[in-house]
Amino acid sequence: MAVRYAPALDAYNTAPAGRRFVVPLQIVTQTGAPRIRDLTIRVSYDAGRTWRTTTVSTDGSRRFLTLHHPATAHMVALRAHIVDTDGNTTTQTQINAYALRAPR
């Protein structure tokens, strides 16, 4: 099990700071694997020293996060915790998932 994030970043791999930002995501599993029972995603703006739980939203079959990037932050870290119906778990952490740029 793994989570793939697909944020719409610019050519410098950055997103705007100080704004709402939508991050589409996809859960990847092996064929025939048990279904996902629980998905928790946390975000950090201080290189993983502190974490905030985010809300995973759905629109039909699409999943996404709506983050509110602080105006003073420089990097985004993401941590996913997945549990399937058999009780298997995976935790995936990306400390420097993408950078933030000052609002224009």
N, C-alpha and C positions, 0 to 999 in steps of 0.2 A: 504494500500500500504506500502511496506517496501522494503529495499535493503538488500540483504545478500551478504557479501563479502566472498571470498574463496581463500585467499592468501596461497601459499605453504610455510608454516612456518616450522621451525625445531622443535625438541622435547621440546624446551624451549620457544616456541611461539615467536620466533624472525625471522627477515629477515635481510639480509645484508645491512648495511649503505654504502653510497658512491657508489651505483650502481643503474642501471635501474632495476625495479622490476614490474612484471605484476601481477595485482590483478583481477582475474575473479569476476564477480558479476552477481547477479540474481535479477530481480524485482519480488516481490511476491504480487499478488493481489487476491481478492476473485473471485470465479467463477461468470461470468456475469458482472464483474465490467467494467467501461469505460476503454478505452485504454489509455496508457501513452502518453501524449503530449510532456512533457518536463522533462528531468532529468539533474540535475546539481550536480556534486560532487566536493567538496572542500577538500583539505588536509592541515593539520597543523602539524608542527614539534616542536611547542612550547606550547603544552597543550591548544591549542585553542585561544591563544592571537592574532595570525594572521592566515589568511586563504588564500590559493591559489586555484583558479579554475583549475580543471584538465580536460582532454579530455576523454570522454567516447567513446571508439572505439567499432566497431562491426565486427564480422567475422561470416557471416551467421546469425544464431540466437543467437550467444554468444556475451555477452557484457563484456568489460574489461577496466581497467585503466592501463596505463603505467606510473609509478611514477619514479622519480629520487631522491632517498633518499639521503639527504646530509650526508657527511662523519661524521659530528660532532653531528648529531641528535641522540636522544635516544628512542623516542617514536613517534608513528604515530597516529594522530587523523583524523577521516573521518566524513564528513557531507554531507548528501544527501538531495536534495530538489526535490520533485516529484510533477508534475501537471498532472492531467488526462484531458480527453477531455470534461468532465463536469465542469472543473474548481476547483475540489477538490485538496487540497494540503496536503503534508506531509513533515515535516522536521525531519530528524533522525540524531543524533549526537552521535559518539562514541569517547570520548576523548582519552582513552588508548586502541585503537583498537589492536595494537600489538607493540612489542618492536623492536629496531634495535640493531645489534651487530656490532662491529668494523670490517672493511673489513679484510679478511685473506690474 
